[in-house]
Amino acid sequence: MSGRHSGGTGRGLRISALPQTLKVIFKLAPRQLTDEIALAKAEIKRKGTQLGVAGAFFAVALVFVALLVIGLMVAAIMGLATIMPAWLAALLVSAVCLIIAAIGALIGLRKFKAVMPLVPEDTLRGLRYDLGIAKEGSAFDARVLDPNSEQYKAAKAAKEAAAAKARAEREAKAAAQPELGPAPTEAELRHRLDQRRTNLTGARDDLGRELDLKTQAQTLLAATQARLQVGKAQLSDKIAGFGSSARSSAGTPTSADVQNLAGQLKDRWKPLAVLAASAAALAVLVRRLMKG
C-alpha cells in the first residue's frame, strides 16, 4: 500500500466525508495489527537465533569447565600418589566423588518425588468441578474427574475425537486457502508498517479536522458572509435598475409604482436581515469558542 491518504478537509463543510474517513481507518487498522504481529514474530525469530549462538558459546565454556574439573581431579590423584600407590590414590578420589554424587542424587530424588506431580492437581480438579457445575448444574457427574472411572475415559475419548475433528477441519481449511507466496521479510514489514502508519496519520488528521467545531463554525461563517455579500450586490443592482428605469420613463412615477418598489425592497431586505442576524450570532459563538 502506498501513497498518503488524501481526504483533505477543503474549504467546505466535510462532515459528509466522515464515513469514508472512518472506513479507511477501520480498513487499515486490522492490517496494521497483523503486520505488527508478523514483525514481532520476525524479531523473536531473529533474537532466538542470536540466543542460540550465545548458548553455543556457553556450551563451549562448560566443556572447558568440565576439562578443568578433570584436570583438578588428576592433580589430586597425583598429589596423593606421592604418599601412596597411584592406583590407590585414584581409587580413593573416585570413591569420594561417588559418595558425593550418590548423596546428592538421593536427596534430589526424594525432594523431586515430594513435589510430583508438578501441576496443581487439587486446584485443577476444583476448577473442572466448578466448570462442570456451571455448565450442567446438579446433572454434573463428578466421576468424570476420576482418571480411573469409565466416565473419565469416555469423556477423554470424546474430547480426543472432537480435537481430531477440529484438527482435520483446520487442515482442510488451510489446504483450501490460496498460496500467498513467500512470507515478507522484516525489512518489507517495516516498510509496509511505515506507509500504513502514514496513511493512518493522514486519516486521523482529517477526522480531527472534520470533527473540530471551531473549524466547522469558521467555515460556516465564511460561507454565510460570502452569501450576504452576494445578496447585497444583487440588491444594489436591482435598485440601480429600478432607478434607471424610473428616470428613463416619460412621466412621473405613480403611487402604485412607488408602492410596488417599496414592497419589492421590503421582500428583499427581510431574508437579508435574517441572514445578517444569523451571521452575527454565529460570529459571537465562534469567538466564544476560540476564547474558551
Backbone hydrogen bonds, N-H to C=O, Kabsch-Sander energy under -0.5 kcal/mol:
donor,donor_aa,acceptor,acceptor_aa,energy
8,G,6,S,-1.5
17,A,14,R,-1.4
18,L,15,I,-1.5
21,T,17,A,-2.2
22,L,18,L,-2.6
23,K,19,P,-2.2
24,V,20,Q,-2.1
25,I,21,T,-2.2
26,F,22,L,-2.8
27,K,23,K,-1.6
28,L,24,V,-2.2
29,A,25,I,-2.5
31,R,27,K,-0.7
32,Q,28,L,-2.6
33,L,29,A,-2.3
34,T,30,P,-2.4
35,D,31,R,-2.4
36,E,32,Q,-2.1
37,I,33,L,-2.2
38,A,34,T,-2.3
39,L,35,D,-2.7
40,A,36,E,-2.2
41,K,37,I,-2.3
42,A,38,A,-2.3
43,E,39,L,-2.5
44,I,40,A,-2.5
45,K,41,K,-2.5
46,R,42,A,-2.4
47,K,43,E,-2.8
48,G,44,I,-2.3
49,T,45,K,-2.0
50,Q,46,R,-2.1
51,L,47,K,-2.5
52,G,48,G,-2.2
53,V,49,T,-2.0
54,A,50,Q,-2.2
55,G,51,L,-2.5
56,A,52,G,-2.0
57,F,53,V,-1.8
58,F,54,A,-2.0
59,A,55,G,-2.3
60,V,56,A,-2.1
61,A,57,F,-2.2
62,L,58,F,-2.3
63,V,59,A,-2.2
64,F,60,V,-1.9
65,V,61,A,-1.9
66,A,62,L,-2.5
67,L,63,V,-2.1
68,L,64,F,-2.0
69,V,65,V,-2.3
70,I,66,A,-2.3
71,G,67,L,-2.4
72,L,68,L,-2.3
73,M,69,V,-2.4
74,V,70,I,-2.5
75,A,71,G,-2.4
76,A,72,L,-2.4
77,I,73,M,-2.5
78,M,74,V,-2.7
79,G,75,A,-2.1
80,L,76,A,-2.3
81,A,77,I,-1.7
82,T,79,G,-1.1
83,I,80,L,-1.6
84,M,80,L,-1.1
89,A,85,P,-2.1
90,A,86,A,-2.5
91,L,87,W,-2.2
92,L,88,L,-2.3
93,V,89,A,-2.4
94,S,90,A,-2.3
95,A,91,L,-2.2
96,V,92,L,-2.2
97,C,93,V,-2.2
98,L,94,S,-2.5
99,I,95,A,-2.5
100,I,96,V,-2.3
101,A,97,C,-2.5
102,A,98,L,-2.5
103,I,99,I,-2.5
104,G,100,I,-2.3
105,A,101,A,-2.5
106,L,102,A,-2.5
107,I,103,I,-2.2
108,G,104,G,-2.4
109,L,105,A,-2.6
110,R,106,L,-2.2
111,K,107,I,-2.2
112,F,108,G,-2.3
113,K,109,L,-2.4
114,A,110,R,-1.5
115,V,111,K,-1.1
116,M,112,F,-0.7
121,E,119,V,-1.6
124,L,120,P,-2.5
125,R,121,E,-2.9
126,G,122,D,-2.4
127,L,123,T,-2.4
128,R,124,L,-2.6
129,Y,125,R,-2.4
130,D,126,G,-2.5
131,L,127,L,-2.6
132,G,128,R,-2.5
133,I,129,Y,-2.4
134,A,130,D,-2.4
135,K,131,L,-2.1
136,E,132,G,-3.0
137,G,132,G,-0.6
137,G,133,I,-1.7
139,A,136,E,-1.4
140,F,137,G,-1.5
142,A,140,F,-0.7
144,V,141,D,-1.5
145,L,142,A,-1.6
146,D,143,R,-1.4
149,S,146,D,-1.8
153,K,149,S,-1.6
154,A,150,E,-2.6
155,A,151,Q,-2.5
156,K,152,Y,-2.4
157,A,153,K,-2.3
158,A,154,A,-2.4
159,K,155,A,-2.2
160,E,156,K,-2.4
161,A,157,A,-2.3
162,A,158,A,-2.3
163,A,159,K,-2.3
164,A,160,E,-2.5
165,K,161,A,-2.3
166,A,162,A,-2.4
167,R,163,A,-2.4
168,A,164,A,-2.4
169,E,165,K,-2.3
170,R,166,A,-2.3
171,E,167,R,-2.4
172,A,168,A,-2.5
173,K,169,E,-2.5
174,A,170,R,-2.6
175,A,171,E,-2.3
176,A,172,A,-1.8
177,Q,173,K,-1.0
189,L,185,T,-2.4
190,R,186,E,-2.2
191,H,187,A,-2.2
192,R,188,E,-2.7
193,L,189,L,-2.5
194,D,190,R,-2.2
195,Q,191,H,-2.3
196,R,192,R,-2.7
197,R,193,L,-2.4
198,T,194,D,-1.9
199,N,195,Q,-2.1
200,L,196,R,-2.6
201,T,197,R,-2.0
202,G,198,T,-2.2
203,A,199,N,-2.5
204,R,200,L,-2.5
205,D,201,T,-2.3
206,D,202,G,-2.4
207,L,203,A,-2.3
208,G,204,R,-2.3
209,R,205,D,-2.3
210,E,206,D,-2.5
211,L,207,L,-1.7
212,D,209,R,-0.8
213,L,211,L,-0.6
216,Q,212,D,-2.1
217,A,213,L,-2.6
218,Q,214,K,-2.6
219,T,215,T,-2.4
220,L,216,Q,-2.5
221,L,217,A,-2.6
222,A,218,Q,-2.5
223,A,219,T,-2.3
224,T,220,L,-2.3
225,Q,221,L,-2.6
226,A,222,A,-2.2
227,R,223,A,-2.2
228,L,224,T,-2.3
229,Q,225,Q,-2.3
230,V,226,A,-2.1
231,G,227,R,-2.5
232,K,228,L,-2.4
233,A,229,Q,-2.3
234,Q,230,V,-2.4
235,L,231,G,-2.4
236,S,232,K,-2.5
237,D,233,A,-2.1
238,K,234,Q,-2.1
239,I,235,L,-2.6
240,A,236,S,-2.5
241,G,237,D,-2.2
242,F,238,K,-2.5
243,G,239,I,-2.5
244,S,240,A,-2.3
245,S,241,G,-2.1
246,A,242,F,-2.1
247,R,243,G,-2.2
248,S,244,S,-1.9
249,S,245,S,-0.6
249,S,246,A,-0.5
258,V,254,T,-2.0
259,Q,255,S,-2.6
260,N,256,A,-2.5
261,L,257,D,-2.6
262,A,258,V,-2.5
263,G,259,Q,-2.6
264,Q,260,N,-2.2
265,L,261,L,-2.5
266,K,262,A,-2.5
267,D,263,G,-2.6
268,R,264,Q,-2.0
269,W,265,L,-2.5
270,K,266,K,-1.6
272,L,268,R,-1.1
273,A,269,W,-2.7
274,V,270,K,-2.2
275,L,271,P,-2.5
276,A,272,L,-2.4
277,A,273,A,-2.4
278,S,274,V,-2.3
279,A,275,L,-2.3
280,A,276,A,-2.3
281,A,277,A,-2.4
282,L,278,S,-2.5
283,A,279,A,-2.3
284,V,280,A,-2.2
285,L,281,A,-2.1
286,V,282,L,-2.5
287,R,283,A,-2.3
288,R,284,V,-2.1
289,L,285,L,-2.2
290,M,286,V,-2.5
291,K,287,R,-2.3
292,G,288,R,-2.4
